[in-house]
Amino acid sequence: MRCPFCNSSDTKVVDSREFVNGNSIKRRRECLSCKKRFTTYEKIEERALYVIKKDNSRERFDRNKIIRGLTIATSKRNISRDEIEEFVLKIERKLQNSLESEISTKYVGELVMKELKELDEVAYVRFVSVYKEFNNIKDFIEIVENIKSEK
């Protein structure tokens, strides 16, 4: 493993822990050259998933796109990076368990919204407003009213 700071390959594992119900391993590493620490994650390599976009093009599923969207939606909320990682792993697991190799972006988005609604309502509204391309305040009011009526 190369150090992300100095690019040295001389690193050691300081701590290893099971992560997300034993489906992956979180390792804390230290570079022996520059002495800085960093975290790596190991997980089982699963079959390739492809998403079908709105324009019918296909691209490989990229978990980082979900992480980016969630990071923005959960900004200034009490949600840790580990919780976001667990959240995305849960989504990936559901997609892998669907036994489909091609999944629409609409299905992925709906799955993220459903799970996010349970995690944090404010983050849910933020995510939905971007995902559904809200254009006016009426869209926000409608989604908030739906959340209120479900309670």
C-alpha positions as CSV (number, residue, x, y, z in Angstrom):
1,M,0.0,0.0,0.0
2,R,1.4,3.4,-1.0
3,C,1.3,6.4,1.3
4,P,-1.1,9.0,-0.1
5,F,1.2,11.7,1.3
6,C,4.7,10.8,0.2
7,N,4.0,7.9,-2.2
8,S,6.3,5.5,-0.2
9,S,5.4,1.9,-0.3
10,D,6.9,1.4,3.2
11,T,3.8,1.3,5.4
12,K,2.6,-0.7,8.3
13,V,-0.9,-1.7,9.6
14,V,-1.5,-0.1,13.0
15,D,-5.0,-1.3,13.6
16,S,-7.5,-3.6,11.7
17,R,-11.2,-3.8,12.4
18,E,-14.2,-5.4,10.9
19,F,-16.4,-2.9,9.2
20,V,-20.1,-2.9,8.3
21,N,-21.1,-6.3,9.8
22,G,-17.9,-8.1,8.8
23,N,-18.3,-7.4,5.1
24,S,-15.2,-5.4,4.9
25,I,-12.1,-4.5,6.9
26,K,-11.0,-1.0,7.9
27,R,-7.2,-0.7,8.4
28,R,-5.4,2.2,10.0
29,R,-1.9,2.5,8.5
30,E,1.2,4.4,9.2
31,C,3.8,5.4,6.7
32,L,7.3,4.5,7.9
33,S,8.9,7.3,5.8
34,C,6.8,10.4,6.7
35,K,5.1,9.0,9.8
36,K,1.6,10.1,8.7
37,R,-1.4,7.9,9.2
38,F,-4.2,7.0,6.8
39,T,-7.2,4.7,6.5
40,T,-7.8,2.0,3.9
41,Y,-10.8,-0.3,3.4
42,E,-10.9,-3.8,2.0
43,K,-14.0,-5.5,0.8
44,I,-15.0,-8.5,-1.3
45,E,-14.9,-7.9,-5.0
46,E,-18.3,-8.5,-6.4
47,R,-19.6,-8.8,-9.9
48,A,-19.7,-5.8,-12.1
49,L,-22.9,-3.7,-12.0
50,Y,-23.8,-1.3,-14.7
51,V,-26.3,1.5,-14.5
52,I,-28.6,2.5,-17.4
53,K,-28.7,6.3,-17.5
54,K,-31.6,8.5,-18.7
55,D,-30.2,8.7,-22.2
56,N,-30.0,4.9,-22.3
57,S,-26.2,4.9,-22.1
58,R,-24.6,2.4,-19.8
59,E,-21.7,2.9,-17.4
60,R,-20.2,1.0,-14.6
61,F,-21.7,1.5,-11.2
62,D,-19.6,4.0,-9.2
63,R,-20.2,4.1,-5.5
64,N,-18.3,7.3,-5.2
65,K,-21.1,9.2,-7.0
66,I,-23.5,8.2,-4.3
67,I,-21.0,9.1,-1.6
68,R,-20.5,12.6,-3.2
69,G,-24.3,13.1,-3.3
70,L,-24.7,12.0,0.3
71,T,-21.8,14.0,1.5
72,I,-23.4,17.2,0.1
73,A,-26.9,16.2,1.4
74,T,-25.6,15.4,4.9
75,S,-23.4,18.5,5.1
76,K,-23.7,20.0,8.6
77,R,-25.8,17.1,9.8
78,N,-24.8,14.7,12.5
79,I,-23.8,11.9,10.1
80,S,-20.3,10.6,10.1
81,R,-18.2,9.4,7.2
82,D,-18.4,5.9,8.5
83,E,-22.3,6.1,8.5
84,I,-22.2,7.3,4.9
85,E,-19.8,4.4,4.0
86,E,-22.2,1.9,5.8
87,F,-25.2,3.5,4.0
88,V,-23.6,3.1,0.6
89,L,-22.5,-0.5,1.4
90,K,-26.1,-1.3,2.2
91,I,-27.3,0.2,-1.1
92,E,-24.5,-1.8,-3.0
93,R,-25.6,-5.0,-1.2
94,K,-29.2,-4.5,-2.2
95,L,-28.1,-3.9,-5.8
96,Q,-25.9,-7.0,-5.8
97,N,-28.7,-9.1,-4.3
98,S,-31.1,-8.0,-7.0
99,L,-29.1,-10.4,-9.3
100,E,-29.4,-7.9,-12.1
101,S,-26.2,-6.8,-13.9
102,E,-27.8,-3.7,-15.3
103,I,-29.9,-1.4,-13.1
104,S,-31.5,1.9,-14.0
105,T,-30.3,5.1,-12.4
106,K,-33.9,5.7,-11.5
107,Y,-34.0,2.5,-9.4
108,V,-30.7,3.4,-7.7
109,G,-32.0,6.9,-7.0
110,E,-35.3,5.6,-5.6
111,L,-33.4,3.1,-3.4
112,V,-31.1,5.9,-2.0
113,M,-34.1,8.2,-1.3
114,K,-36.0,5.4,0.5
115,E,-33.0,4.6,2.7
116,L,-32.0,8.2,3.3
117,K,-35.5,9.1,4.4
118,E,-35.1,6.7,7.3
119,L,-31.6,8.0,8.1
120,D,-32.2,11.8,8.1
121,E,-35.2,13.8,6.8
122,V,-33.3,17.0,6.2
123,A,-30.6,15.1,4.2
124,Y,-33.5,13.4,2.4
125,V,-35.1,16.7,1.3
126,R,-31.7,18.0,0.2
127,F,-31.0,14.9,-1.9
128,V,-34.5,14.8,-3.4
129,S,-34.4,18.5,-4.4
130,V,-31.3,17.8,-6.5
131,Y,-32.3,14.4,-7.7
132,K,-35.7,15.5,-8.8
133,E,-34.4,18.8,-10.0
134,F,-36.8,21.0,-8.0
135,N,-37.4,24.3,-9.8
136,N,-39.6,26.2,-7.3
137,I,-40.6,26.5,-3.6
138,K,-43.8,24.5,-4.3
139,D,-41.7,21.4,-4.9
140,F,-40.0,21.8,-1.5
141,I,-43.3,22.5,0.3
142,E,-44.9,19.4,-1.3
143,I,-42.1,17.1,-0.2
144,V,-42.1,18.4,3.4
145,E,-45.9,18.1,3.6
146,N,-45.5,14.4,2.4
147,I,-43.0,13.8,5.2
148,K,-45.3,15.5,7.8
149,S,-48.4,13.5,6.7
150,E,-46.5,10.2,6.9
151,K,-45.7,10.8,10.6
